[in-house]
Amino acid sequence: KIWQQSASCGGASVAPAEVPFFRAEFLIRGALPQEVFNVIIAKKEEARWNPVLSRVNITGFSGGARGIHEEFTSPTILGHKFSPRELWEWEAASHNSSDGSYTAAVSSSQEPTTPAFADKATIAHQCIAAYQVLPYEGNSLVHLAYHLNPNIGLLSHFELFWESSAESMLSSWAEELIEEVQQLRQLRTQGGHIPTVDPTALTLLSPVPLQRNGSVTIDSILAMASHHEVSLRGLDKKASRFSAWQKAFASLDLPEALDTSTWGAGTFFEQHSDEVLSLYHLVELNATEG
């Protein structure tokens, strides 16, 4: 299903214009929401399966949002082939544990935040590209909102032509997404090689608070806890309430620490696994009822 209405979209680098604002809904049969979300959120991987997306660069994090710079090919309108368009965007994501849904949203920054891919780049403006994935009777239901100003000058006023091209692009994207998700599911079922999961997806779902300390590791927390336990032998255990390891744990970047894609293989992976288990037992031992 797809619906559209005309609405103004533009920004500091792109003059506002009345362009179609699309809403769509489609089902991905047999897929778990987390499988669909992992495919949607992996923007660099999308350049592999989405023929419209030619180049993607992750520009870093700010205020819990991830910066994205991408280049996409423009459709042919009235026989005219437009040059590729570039977008500089901020992306945010969330997970609702109560209903099992995932949400991701992308919107253009007011100004380019990194150098352009091309010398004479044409900037487009993404007012919103939002995706919600919900569990639905053993399947995944995807809700989509999409409002893009492609910056095509006077032709943007001929809404019928851009509407047809944009609708075709969205339909193709949905088909490619479904195919990619089904391939991922098949690989998981057969135990084959699974494409790399976006290593910063956890950071998007759980933005790093300002008080987080990048130098704190699980290993350093365990070392502090061990030293603290030795120093407290024979003393009142209540004194451990504000111990150094607990303060360090509060500043630990937990999504980064639990990101298994950075652990490597062999003995390094085994070592990290043991550290995570030890940290769990340490926190469990010192936890109190909420």
LINPE-V465670 format. One line per field, one symbol per residue. psi: psi as a letter, one per 30 degrees, with the letter a starting at -180 (. if undefined). burial: I if it has 16 or more other C-alpha atoms within 10 Angstrom, else O. Layout:
psi=???
burial=???
This chain:
psi=kklllklkklaefkkkljlkjkklklkjkfkkefeeeeeefieefefefjfejekkkkflkkhflkkkklklkklkkhfkjllkkkkjlkklllkjfefglkkkkkkklelkflkleleikjklkjekjkkkkkkjhgakkkkkkjjkjfigbffffieeeeeeeeeeeeeeeeeeeeeeeeeeeeeeefgakklkkjfgeeeefikjlfgkjffkleeeeeeeeeeeeeffkfljfffgehleeeeeefgkieeeegjffgfalbeeeeeeeeeeeeeeeeeeegllk.
burial=OOOIOOOOIIIOOIOOIIIIIIIIIIIIOOIIIIIIIIIIIIIIIIIOOIOIIIIIOOOOIOOIIIIIIIIIIIIOOOOOOOOIIIIIIIIIIIIOOOOOIIIIIIIIIOOIOOOIOOOOOIIIIIIIIIIIIIIIOOOIIIIIIIIIIIIIOOOIOOOOOIIOOIIOIIOOIIOIIIOIIIOIIOOOOOOOOOOOIIOIIIIIIIIIOOOOOOOIIIOOIIOIIOOOOOOOOOOOOOOIOOOOIIOIIOIIIIIIIOIOOOIOOOOOOOOIOOIIOOIOOOOOOOOOOO
